[in-house]
Amino acid sequence: MSTEVTTGLDPQAAAHLAAAADAPGVAELTVPEARAAGLGYLGLQRPMPTDVDVEHRFVPGPTADLPIRVIRPHGASRGGPVVVVLHGSGWVIANLDVVEEPARVLAVDSGVTVVTVNYQKAPEHPFPVPLDDSVAAIRWVQDHAAELDVDAGRLALVGDSAGGNLVAAASAELAAAGRPVAAQALLYPALDHRAGSESYRTFARGTGLDDVDMAWFWRHYLGDRDPGTDPRVSPILAEDVSGLPPTFVATAGHDVLRDEGEAYAARLAEAGVPVEARRYEGMIHGFWWMDAVLDVARTLQLDLATFLRARLAG
């Protein structure tokens, strides 16, 4: 790695990258190979909290029934807040098993019910299917709050990477439809398909998510579609962001997506949206899922829970 890339890199992140140096990047893999490789995140996570109840359900989506998991921490108040998690992985790779540990941790740390959603994946189901699935699942939680014994008025969204893209786009769509959520959290989100920021050039190679990997993900998500300036694809291109809910934006200091996340946070703040933006210096993309090898992942988990508790208080 170049000196520019390694300067300031967290020692634990550097050790993780060194251990994975011989592994092929996503852009070198087929979709099935990438999905199999994505399961490697399970080996980077702490043992899952067991003081939760987990219910497996299906909810109707526009074109298919969607698996969800309802994770309720022991002692959570009935009729309390609820958080819907849309997981990352480039709209292509992961599933509910990979996000189970961070979702359980989030439920325990924040003391609220967490619902994870397995939206359909590209390239079999390209844009707008993952977004439409996500919006449908969130609306289902809003409409079935009494059945779930949660408060629809205190519903927040959390998404990492591609999931952050889906959260930002879904939150805007719901706000426009008069069904706003109470808060949103975007963890190192992908918000601009143009991929032209300075962080794309600085961290193009060697920090775990290369620029060619992101191009691979965008290509599978969009297929032959030219997204132009569609804010459902690139939420940072929305003309007006003033109606969005209070937002937590976490970026990793060594990540191609760093600058677009921070630029989006600045746009929200300029529009009068309450924003808490934090850059986790020395961190790499995906670190929310890596709490067994990166101590700063735990810092992010606690910061996220603190934000949600404050925004979802009764």
KAFENJO-V846573 format. One record per pair of residues at least 24 apart in sequence whose ideal C-beta (glycine too) atoms are under 8 Angstrom apart, sorted by the first residue. I is the first residue (numbers start at 1). J is the second residue. Records with the same first field share a line. If there is no record, write none. Layout:
# KAFENJO-V846573
I=J  J
This chain:
# KAFENJO-V846573
1=205  206  207
2=205  206
4=202
5=202  203  205  206  207  254
6=206
8=253  254  281  282
9=207  254  282  284
10=281  282  283  284  294  296
12=293  294  295  296
13=254  282  283  284  287  294
15=293
16=44  208  284  290  293  294
17=206  207  208  284
20=208
25=210  212  213
26=90  93  209  213  216  217
27=210  212  213  215  216
31=92  123  220
34=92  93
35=92  93  94
37=93
38=89  93  94  98
39=97  98
41=94  98  286  289  290
42=97  98  101
43=292
44=289  290  291  292  293
45=101  102  289  290  291  292
46=101  105  291  292
48=100  101  104  105
49=73  104  105  107  108
51=108
52=104  107  108
54=104
59=136  137  140
60=136  140
61=119  120  132  133  136  137
62=129  132  133  136
63=120  125  129  132  133
64=120  133
66=117  118  119  120  133  136  137
67=96  117  118
68=96  115  116  117  118  137
69=96  100  103  115  116
70=113  114  115  148
71=103  104  107  113  114  115  116
72=107  113  114
73=107  108  111  112  113
75=111
76=107  111  112  113
77=111
78=149
79=149  150  151
80=111  112  113  150  151  154  314
81=110  112  113  150  151  154  155  156  182  308  312
82=112  113  114  115  141  145  148  150  151  152  154  155  156
83=107  110  112  113  114  115  155  156  157  158  308  312
84=114  115  116  117  137  138  141  155  156  157  158
85=114  115  116  117  157  158  159  163
86=117  119  134  157  158  159  163  164  166  167  170
87=116  117  159  160  163
88=159  160  161  162  163  164  187  286
89=161  162  163
90=161  162  190  213  214  216  217  220  221
91=121  122  127  130  162  165  166  217  220  221
92=121  122  123  217  220  221
93=121
98=289
99=289
101=289  291
102=288  289  291  301
105=291  301
106=158  301  304  305  308
109=301  302  304  305
110=304  305  308  309  312
111=309
112=308  309  312
113=148  149  150
115=141  148
119=166
122=220  221  223
123=220  221  223
126=220  221  222  223  225
127=221  222  223  225  227  232  233
128=232
130=162  166  221
131=166  169  170  173  232
134=166  167  170
135=170  173  174
138=170  174  181
139=174  179
142=179
153=182
154=182  312  314
155=181  182
156=181  182  183  184  185  245  308  311  312
157=181  183  184  185
158=184  185  187  304  308
159=184  185  186  187  189
160=187  188  189  286  288  289
161=187  188  189  190  257  285  286
162=190  217  221
163=187  189
164=188  189  190  191  261
165=189  190  191  235
168=235  264
169=231  232  233  235
171=244  245
172=231  232  235  238  241  243  244
173=232
175=243  244  245
176=243
180=243  245
181=245
182=245  246  311  312
183=245  246  247  248  307  308  311  312
184=244  245  246  247  248
185=247  248  249  250  304  307  308
186=247  248  249  250  261  264
187=250  288  300  304
188=250  251  252  255  257  258  261  285  286  287  288
189=249  257  260  261  264
190=214  217  257  260
191=234  235  236  257  260  261  263  264
192=234  236  237  260  263
193=218  222  227  233  234
194=234
195=256
197=256  258  259  260  263
198=259
199=255  256  257  258  259  260
200=256  259
203=254  255  256  258
204=256
207=254  255  256  284  285
208=284  285  286
209=255  256  257  284  285  286
210=256
211=256
214=256  257
235=264
236=260  263  264  267
240=271
241=267  268  271  273
242=271  272  273
244=268  271  273
245=273
246=273  274  275  276  311
247=273  274  275  276
248=275  276  277  278  303  304  307  308
249=275  276  277  278
250=277  278  279  280  288  300  303  304
251=277  278  279  280
252=279  280  283  284  285  287
253=279  280  281  282  283
254=282  283  284
255=283  284  285
256=285
257=285
276=307
278=303
